[in-house]
């Protein structure tokens, strides 16, 4: 299954795969290992809404986050895992516990992962403007699809058209995210009639739905086709032609005639513009690319040398 996701460059499913591995270690209270897998899951995924259903499918011990009992693991990895998992709970008391934990984590590790989780917690507490600042802080620390998606989505919800730039580059970096495509479609809905079909996309059903359907229908059709690539090679061409259609209409989608890459650089003060189209290579997102990792073994069978190398 993992190999299928790699072959089709399905980063959303790979993110879910690593998150599930992290949950398996969390159940055994192996917080350090869970921490590494949760970060790995975030490295791959753009929208982590699917993590909620994965948490519900796993039966976590009731005392899994007992700080007193877990005193011996009272370190930053533990607080990140606790903050991240509780951030997906819909009960307000858990949300505040998540906030407390992630703030403890940030005093030790002020990185994009901690700022991202804190931003999501603040969103749950309806502190949207404050959340945006933490999303932007995380984006400045690591320019990636997940953070561009969050910033772009929030800006578009505020009727700020500049958010479309973030959503466009988020989707180009990770075209397996139907959630990002849906938000991009929603952000440019007033400009859909100006999109032009290239020669390759004239009879592409995804292009037709993108231009004529609502955001949910367009993204659902895309997701089904993307997942079906492994079953029918024809779907690979359909997906590639659709992506070519988006590239062909880049200036129309972004409603810009200027150098879009320069605009993006100026917006975030990024000195070196990343080529998002080439961002997913064989090594992208993998923190286990070392001599001790054995791909033929399950994670709980890896050698002690592997875990020491993390």
Secondary structure, DSSP 8 states (H G I E B T S, - for coil): -HHHHHHTT-HHHHHHHHHHHHHHHHHTT-HHHHHHHHHHHHHH-S--TTHHHHHHHS---TTTT-TTTTGGG-SHHHHHHHHHHHTT--SHHHHHHHHHHHHHHHHH--SHHHHHHHHHHHHHTT-HHHHHHHHHHHHHH---HHHHHHHHHHHHHTT-TTHHHHHHHHHHH-TT-HHHHHHHHHHTGGGGGG----GGGTT-HHHHHHHHS-HHHHHHHHHHHHHGGGT-THHHHHHHHHHHHHHHTHHHHTT--S-HHHHHHHHHT-SS---GGG---TTTT-S--STT--TTS-GGGS-HHHHHH-
